[in-house]
Amino acid sequence: MKRQPKEFFAGIRKIQYEGPHSKNPLAFKHYNPDELVDGKPLRDHLRFSVTYWHTIRGQLADMFGAGTAVRPWEDGTNSLEMAKTRVRVAFEFMEKLGVPFYAFHDRDVAPEAGGLRETNRNLDAIAKLLKEEQQRTGVKLLWGTACLFVHPRFVHGAATSCNADVFAYAGAQVKKAIEVTHALNGEGYVFWGGREGYSTLLNTDLKREMDHLGAFLHLAVDHKKAIGFKGQFYIEPKPKEPTKHQYDSDAAACLNFLREYDLLKDFQLNLETNHATLAGHTMQHEMEVAIAAGALGSIDANTGDLLLGWDTDQFPTNVYLTTEIMLSILKMGGFKTGGTNFDAKVRRESFEPVDLFHAHIGGMDAFARGLKIAAAIRKDGRLAEFVKQRYSSWGSGIGAKIEAGKASLTELETYMLKKGDVAPNTSGRQEFLENLINEFI
């Protein structure tokens, strides 16, 4: 695809790092991609990714009003030609922002047509252009996925639909989406069950639906192996909305599902802050649950408004949040295949193209600060030492014996009859630890 001279973000140059004292709204204050933290550049720690759906396709509509986004390049259609234009828009934006990755749903990049065959042709045409732009710019595909929730055919779900033909269509669509991701050298592929759940149990055979979902994922694993796709498979948890309950409701539910259906070896989790909030958890909780199982692969970087009970997908600017996230990421040794994917959208009132830059710059700076703070906390060592000392009784004696699986209840009884009683050995010191974190922030 030949690059045409037209600029879609005219007047905006490539975003540069200018340091924390800069007043330029189109400059990074904290994200210097070449800066080393623990011997690794920020770009490699953070692996930022732009989402095609919110950033390129989002029109800022909500359930109460039409879209407000001013996008001068849009012609009001969802034609193949318009899709080709959007490819140029996307890569100009990512080039100027300086991100190494992007992510997409199949129906974000290419329009659905009258039937699957024609729809696949559209996707192939756009995939060709995406590959050309990837080669031209060096921007890579972090992961692809299939949109199995927007079209009315998925009203009852996709893999969990009560209609076997819908299951078959979803399987064919996922097959193609995996193949396109493979052709674009994608580093992973995400399964998000947007409607894989129920609105009422009165009309739901829950076990059958979960069995079908397990079978669906096994089919995807089989096809991945058949075509030689080496990318990581992910599942992204979410508890509700649009259904009352989704089968991938949180990290623990996903891990339990994967174990039950013998899929844990084939999947990791892609976790999102706003979804954690809807599940009644913090992002740090969800990450620690996944890390404990060796299953944290990637994150969607956003946040929600705690005063609103729905998925607002706001850009993350809270440095406490990003510090907690990066503490967990550094603890697990950093990303192996995933990254920090901005599954976030500008506010409905922020409708001009430049707002897309302001939002991403803010999120990237917030994560860069969080990374540096987290690295400093780890280097300081007091937090880790406190946790180590808190559990010190497990390092020897009866504690070590229990952890090694060499103690019986009879032995524990004998031990405690001799000891008599137990007193709390140390304070939890929550306030002290919160103050410690504040020293660095």
LINCOR-V828884 format. One record per helix or strand of 2 or more residues. SS is the DSSP state (~ for helix, > for strand). FROM is the first residue (numbers start at 1). TO is the last residue. If there is no record, write none. Layout:
((SS | FROM | TO) (SS | FROM | TO))
This chain:
((> | 16 | 17) (> | 27 | 28) (> | 36 | 37) (> | 40 | 41) (~ | 42 | 46) (> | 48 | 51) (~ | 52 | 57) (~ | 80 | 97) (> | 101 | 105) (~ | 106 | 109) (~ | 116 | 137) (> | 140 | 145) (~ | 152 | 154) (~ | 164 | 183) (> | 188 | 191) (> | 197 | 198) (~ | 201 | 203) (~ | 206 | 227) (> | 232 | 235) (> | 245 | 246) (~ | 251 | 260) (> | 267 | 272) (~ | 273 | 278) (~ | 283 | 292) (> | 296 | 300) (~ | 319 | 331) (> | 340 | 342) (~ | 353 | 380) (~ | 382 | 390) (~ | 392 | 394) (~ | 397 | 403) (~ | 409 | 419) (~ | 430 | 440))
